[in-house]
Amino acid sequence: MITITEKAAEKIKDLYIDENDPNIKGLRIFVQGGGCSGFQYGFTWDSELNEDDFTVNAGEINVLVDSMSMQYLNEAVVDYKEELMGSQFVINNPNVT
């Protein structure tokens, strides 16, 4: 399963509040092909919960992951980093070689 850090959960909640859309079921994290650089991670708000989705609790907001992406994200840790050069979600994935 995926782990969502407290800092990431707080940021997800803040972004959810900013979206102001009661139809949102959660933040979807997915893996997509990235060509020469390998897989890339994507984030999007989703108003649908699919039958094959895994649901990960991130405080007050759920994180949704489809079954194909979960194969690559299993045991990953989603964190949120704020640095001088900017802020971003970071996925620490032990499955990446």
NUFIKOL-893791 format. One record per atom (N, C-alpha, C, O): atom name; residue in one letter; x, y, z. Coordinates in pm, whole numbers, plus 32768, in hexadecimal, padded with zeros to 4 digits. Example, Ala and Ser with C-alpha at 12.3 -4.5 7.8 and 13.67 -1.06 7.14 Angstrom:
<torvexs>
  atom  rest    xx    yy    zz
     N     a  8527  7DC7  830C
    CA     a  84CE  7E3E  830C
     C     a  8528  7EB6  830C
     O     a  8590  7EB4  834E
     N     s  8505  7F1F  82C4
    CA     s  8557  7F96  82CA
     C     s  850A  8003  8313
     O     s  853D  8072  8324
</torvexs>
This chain:
<torvexs>
  atom  rest    xx    yy    zz
     N     m  8054  7F89  8000
    CA     m  8000  8000  8000
     C     m  8058  807D  8000
     O     m  80CF  8075  8020
     N     i  8020  80EA  7FDD
    CA     i  8067  816B  7FD9
     C     i  805B  81AF  8060
     O     i  7FF4  81A4  80A4
     N     t  80C4  81F6  8088
    CA     t  80C2  8246  8102
     C     t  80BE  82D9  80DC
     O     t  810B  8305  8086
     N     i  8066  8325  811A
    CA     i  805C  83B5  8106
     C     i  808D  83F7  8185
     O     i  8055  83E0  81F0
     N     t  80F6  8449  817C
    CA     t  8129  848B  81F4
     C     t  80C6  84F5  8224
     O     t  806E  8520  81D9
     N     e  80D7  851D  82A1
    CA     e  807F  8583  82DA
     C     e  8089  8606  828C
     O     e  8024  8648  8275
     N     k  8101  862B  8264
    CA     k  8114  86A8  8219
     C     k  80CE  86A1  8191
     O     k  8091  8703  8165
     N     a  80D7  862D  814E
    CA     a  8092  861C  80CE
     C     a  7FFB  8621  80E2
     O     a  7FB4  865D  8092
     N     a  7FC9  85E1  814B
    CA     a  7F39  85E0  8167
     C     a  7F07  866E  8180
     O     a  7E9A  8692  8152
     N     e  7F54  86BE  81C7
    CA     e  7F2D  8749  81E1
     C     e  7F25  8798  815E
     O     e  7EC8  87E7  814A
     N     k  7F86  8783  8106
    CA     k  7F87  87CC  8086
     C     k  7F14  879E  802E
     O     k  7ED5  87F0  7FEB
     N     i  7EF8  871C  802C
    CA     i  7E86  86E9  7FDF
     C     i  7E05  8729  8010
     O     i  7DB1  8751  7FBF
     N     k  7DF5  8733  8093
    CA     k  7D7D  8773  80CB
     C     k  7D74  8804  80A1
     O     k  7D09  8832  807B
     N     d  7DE3  884E  80A8
    CA     d  7DE4  88DB  807F
     C     d  7DBD  88EA  7FEC
     O     d  7D6E  8942  7FC9
     N     l  7DF3  8895  7F97
    CA     l  7DD3  889C  7F08
     C     l  7D41  8877  7EEF
     O     l  7D00  88B0  7E98
     N     y  7D0F  8816  7F3B
    CA     y  7C82  87EF  7F2E
     C     y  7C26  8863  7F52
     O     y  7BC5  887E  7F0C
     N     i  7C46  88A8  7FBE
    CA     i  7BF6  891D  7FE7
     C     i  7BF8  8987  7F7A
     O     i  7B92  89C4  7F5C
     N     d  7C6E  899D  7F3E
    CA     d  7C7A  89FF  7ED2
     C     d  7C26  89D8  7E57
     O     d  7BF1  8A2F  7E13
     N     e  7C1B  8957  7E3C
    CA     e  7BCC  8928  7DC8
     C     e  7B38  8949  7DDA
     O     e  7AF4  896A  7D79
     N     n  7B06  893F  7E55
    CA     n  7A7B  8962  7E73
     C     n  7A18  8918  7E19
     O     n  79BD  8954  7DE0
     N     d  7A2B  8894  7E0D
    CA     d  79D4  8841  7DB9
     C     d  79A3  87CA  7E0D
     O     d  79F0  876E  7E27
     N     p  7925  87CB  7E35
    CA     p  78F1  875E  7E8A
     C     p  78E8  86D7  7E43
     O     p  78D2  8671  7E84
     N     n  78F8  86D4  7DBF
    CA     n  78F0  8657  7D73
     C     n  7972  8607  7D76
     O     n  7974  8593  7D4C
     N     i  79DE  8642  7DA6
    CA     i  7A5F  85FF  7DA7
     C     i  7A5C  858D  7E0D
     O     i  7A39  85A0  7E81
     N     k  7A82  8515  7DDE
    CA     k  7A8A  849F  7E34
     C     k  7B15  848F  7E71
     O     k  7B24  8451  7EDA
     N     g  7B7B  84C9  7E2F
    CA     g  7C02  84BF  7E64
     C     g  7C6A  84ED  7E00
     O     g  7C4B  8511  7D8F
     N     l  7CE5  84EC  7E2E
    CA     l  7D57  850E  7DD8
     C     l  7D8A  848C  7D9C
     O     l  7DB2  8431  7DE4
     N     r  7D89  8485  7D18
    CA     r  7DB9  840D  7CD4
     C     r  7E4F  841C  7CB7
     O     r  7E7C  8480  7C7F
     N     i  7E9A  83B4  7CDF
    CA     i  7F27  83AB  7CBD
     C     i  7F34  8337  7C5C
     O     i  7EFF  82CB  7C74
     N     f  7F7B  834E  7BED
    CA     f  7F87  82E5  7B89
     C     f  8013  82E4  7B4E
     O     f  805F  8343  7B5A
     N     v  8032  8275  7B0E
    CA     v  80B1  8263  7ACB
     C     v  8095  825F  7A36
     O     v  8038  821C  7A08
     N     q  80E7  82A9  79E9
    CA     q  80D8  82A7  7958
     C     q  8161  8297  7919
     O     q  81C6  82BC  7954
     N     g  8164  8260  78A0
    CA     g  81E1  824F  7859
     C     g  8221  82D5  783B
     O     g  81DD  8334  7814
     N     g  82A3  82DC  784D
    CA     g  82E8  835A  7837
     C     g  834E  8356  77C7
     O     g  83A2  83AF  77BD
     N     g  8347  82F1  7772
    CA     g  83A6  82E7  7704
     C     g  8430  82C0  7735
     O     g  843D  8263  7785
     N     c  8495  8306  7706
    CA     c  8520  82E5  7729
     C     c  853D  82F3  77BE
     O     c  8594  82AE  77F3
     N     s  84F5  834A  7801
    CA     s  8510  8362  788F
     C     s  84C5  8301  78EA
     O     s  84CC  830D  7964
     N     g  847D  82A2  78B0
    CA     g  8434  8240  7901
     C     g  83AC  8274  792A
     O     g  8372  82CB  78E9
     N     f  837A  823D  7998
    CA     f  82F6  8263  79C8
     C     f  82F7  82EC  7A09
     O     f  835B  8318  7A40
     N     q  8284  832F  7A00
    CA     q  8270  83AE  7A44
     C     q  81F2  83A5  7A98
     O     q  8197  8357  7A79
     N     y  81ED  83F4  7B00
    CA     y  8179  83F6  7B59
     C     y  811F  846B  7B33
     O     y  814E  84D6  7B0C
     N     g  809D  8454  7B3F
    CA     g  803C  84BE  7B25
     C     g  7FDD  84CC  7B9A
     O     g  7FC5  846D  7BE5
     N     f  7FA7  8543  7BA9
    CA     f  7F47  8564  7C13
     C     f  7ED2  85AD  7BD3
     O     f  7EE6  8607  7B82
     N     t  7E59  8587  7BF8
    CA     t  7DE3  85CD  7BC8
     C     t  7D70  85B7  7C28
     O     t  7D69  854F  7C6B
     N     w  7D16  8616  7C31
    CA     w  7C9D  8604  7C80
     C     w  7C40  85AC  7C31
     O     w  7C38  85B7  7BB6
     N     d  7BF9  8553  7C76
    CA     d  7B9E  84F9  7C30
     C     d  7B17  84F7  7C77
     O     d  7B0F  84EF  7CF1
     N     s  7AAE  84FE  7C28
    CA     s  7A26  84FB  7C60
     C     s  79E9  8470  7C53
     O     s  7974  845C  7C74
     N     e  7A38  840F  7C23
    CA     e  7A05  8386  7C16
     C     e  7A5F  8325  7C61
     O     e  7AD9  8334  7C64
     N     l  7A21  82C4  7C9D
    CA     l  7A67  8257  7CE0
     C     l  7A51  81DB  7C8C
     O     l  79E1  81AA  7C80
     N     n  7ABD  81A7  7C51
    CA     n  7AB3  8133  7BF9
     C     n  7AB6  80B1  7C4A
     O     n  7AE7  80AD  7CBB
     N     e  7A80  8049  7C0E
    CA     e  7A76  7FC8  7C52
     C     e  7AFE  7F91  7C7C
     O     e  7B08  7F50  7CE4
     N     d  7B66  7FAA  7C2E
    CA     d  7BEB  7F73  7C4C
     C     d  7C44  7FD3  7C9B
     O     d  7CBB  7FB8  7CAA
     N     d  7C0D  8041  7CCC
    CA     d  7C5C  80A3  7D16
     C     d  7C7F  8074  7DA2
     O     d  7C2F  8033  7DE6
     N     f  7CF7  8095  7DCC
    CA     f  7D1F  808A  7E57
     C     f  7D08  8112  7E94
     O     f  7D24  8178  7E55
     N     t  7CD7  8117  7F0E
    CA     t  7CBF  8194  7F54
     C     t  7D1D  819B  7FCB
     O     t  7D1F  8142  8020
     N     v  7D6B  8207  7FD1
    CA     v  7DCB  821C  803D
     C     v  7D9E  8298  8089
     O     v  7D8A  8302  804E
     N     n  7D8F  828B  810B
    CA     n  7D65  82FB  815E
     C     n  7DD7  835E  816E
     O     n  7E46  8339  8196
     N     a  7DBB  83DC  8150
    CA     a  7E1D  8448  8161
     C     a  7DDE  84B2  81B9
     O     a  7DC9  8523  818E
     N     g  7DBF  848D  8233
    CA     g  7D7A  84EB  828B
     C     g  7CE8  84F3  8262
     O     g  7CA1  848F  8263
     N     e  7CBE  856A  823F
    CA     e  7C31  8580  821B
     C     e  7C13  8563  8188
     O     e  7B9E  855B  8162
     N     i  7C7A  8552  8137
    CA     i  7C69  853E  80A7
     C     i  7CA2  84B6  8081
     O     i  7D0A  848D  80B5
     N     n  7C60  8470  8028
    CA     n  7C92  83F0  7FF8
     C     n  7CF0  8402  7F82
     O     n  7CE1  845F  7F32
     N     v  7D50  83A8  7F78
    CA     v  7DA6  839E  7F03
     C     v  7D7A  8321  7EB9
     O     v  7D6B  82B7  7EF6
     N     l  7D64  832E  7E37
    CA     l  7D35  82C0  7DE4
     C     l  7DA6  8290  7D89
     O     l  7DEE  82E1  7D4F
     N     v  7DB4  820C  7D7E
    CA     v  7E1B  81D2  7D28
     C     v  7DDD  815E  7CDE
     O     v  7DA5  8103  7D1C
     N     d  7DE5  815E  7C59
    CA     d  7DAF  80EE  7C0C
     C     d  7E0A  8074  7C1D
     O     d  7E7E  8081  7C44
     N     s  7DD4  7FFF  7BFF
    CA     s  7E1E  7F83  7C1A
     C     s  7E9F  7F78  7BCA
     O     s  7F01  7F41  7BFD
     N     m  7EA2  7FAA  7B4E
    CA     m  7F1D  7FA5  7AFF
     C     m  7F8A  7FFB  7B3F
     O     m  7FFD  7FD0  7B49
     N     s  7F66  8072  7B69
    CA     s  7FC8  80CC  7BA7
     C     s  7FF7  8097  7C2D
     O     s  806A  80AA  7C53
     N     m  7F9C  8054  7C76
    CA     m  7FC1  8020  7CF9
     C     m  8031  7FB8  7CEF
     O     m  8080  7FAA  7D4C
     N     q  8038  7F71  7C81
    CA     q  80A4  7F10  7C6D
     C     q  812C  7F54  7C78
     O     q  818B  7F19  7CAB
     N     y  8134  7FCF  7C48
    CA     y  81B2  801A  7C48
     C     y  81C4  8072  7CC3
     O     y  8234  8097  7CE5
     N     l  8155  8092  7D06
    CA     l  815A  80ED  7D79
     C     l  8156  80A6  7E00
     O     l  8161  80E6  7E68
     N     n  8146  8023  7DFF
    CA     n  813C  7FDA  7E7C
     C     n  81B7  7FF4  7ED3
     O     n  8228  7FE7  7EA5
     N     e  81A0  8017  7F50
    CA     e  8207  8037  7FB4
     C     e  8248  80C0  7FA0
     O     e  82A9  80E1  7FE4
     N     a  8214  8111  7F44
    CA     a  8248  8197  7F2E
     C     a  8218  81F5  7F9D
     O     a  81B2  81DC  7FDC
     N     v  8264  8260  7FB3
    CA     v  8242  82C6  8016
     C     v  8231  834A  7FCC
     O     v  828B  8377  7F85
     N     v  81BB  8388  7FDC
    CA     v  819F  840A  7FA0
     C     v  81B5  8474  800A
     O     v  8179  8470  8075
     N     d  820E  84D3  7FEB
    CA     d  822F  853E  8047
     C     d  821F  85C3  7FFF
     O     d  820E  85C6  7F85
     N     y  8223  8630  8049
    CA     y  821E  86B6  800F
     C     y  8296  8702  8043
     O     y  82A9  870F  80BC
     N     k  82E7  8736  7FE8
    CA     k  8363  877C  800C
     C     k  8358  8810  7FE6
     O     k  832B  8833  7F79
     N     e  8382  8865  8043
    CA     e  838A  88F4  8029
     C     e  841C  891D  8036
     O     e  8458  8911  80A1
     N     e  8454  894D  7FC7
    CA     e  84E0  8974  7FC4
     C     e  84EE  89FD  7F84
     O     e  848C  8A34  7F52
     N     l  8565  8A33  7F84
    CA     l  857D  8AB5  7F48
     C     l  8559  8AB9  7EB4
     O     l  8529  8B1F  7E81
     N     m  8571  8A4B  7E6E
    CA     m  8558  8A46  7DDE
     C     m  84C6  8A29  7DBB
     O     m  84A1  8A2A  7D46
     N     g  8473  8A11  7E20
    CA     g  83E5  89F8  7E07
     C     g  83AE  8989  7E5E
     O     g  83F6  894C  7EAE
     N     s  832F  8970  7E4C
    CA     s  82EA  890A  7E9A
     C     s  82AF  88A2  7E3C
     O     s  8285  88C2  7DCD
     N     q  82AC  8825  7E6B
    CA     q  8275  87BC  7E17
     C     q  825A  873D  7E66
     O     q  8293  8727  7ED1
     N     f  8200  86EB  7E30
    CA     f  81EE  8666  7E65
     C     f  8263  8611  7E37
     O     f  8290  861D  7DC5
     N     v  8294  85BB  7E90
    CA     v  8304  8563  7E71
     C     v  82D7  84D5  7E91
     O     v  82A0  84BB  7EFC
     N     i  82F0  847A  7E34
    CA     i  82CF  83EF  7E4A
     C     i  8352  83A2  7E59
     O     i  83A2  8399  7DFC
     N     n  8367  836C  7ED0
    CA     n  83DA  8317  7EEA
     C     n  83AC  8288  7ED4
     O     n  8361  8250  7F23
     N     n  83DB  824D  7E67
    CA     n  83AA  81CB  7E3C
     C     n  841A  8165  7E40
     O     n  8478  816F  7DF1
     N     p  8413  8102  7E99
    CA     p  847C  809E  7EA2
     C     p  847D  803F  7E2B
     O     p  84DB  7FF0  7E1B
     N     n  8417  8044  7DD6
    CA     n  840F  7FEA  7D62
     C     n  8459  8020  7CE8
     O     n  846B  7FD8  7C85
     N     v  8486  809C  7CEE
    CA     v  84CA  80D9  7C7C
     C     v  855B  80AC  7C7C
     O     v  85A0  80B2  7CE2
     N     t  858A  807F  7C08
    CA     t  8615  8056  7BFC
     C     t  8660  80B0  7B9D
     O     t  86D7  809D  7B86
</torvexs>
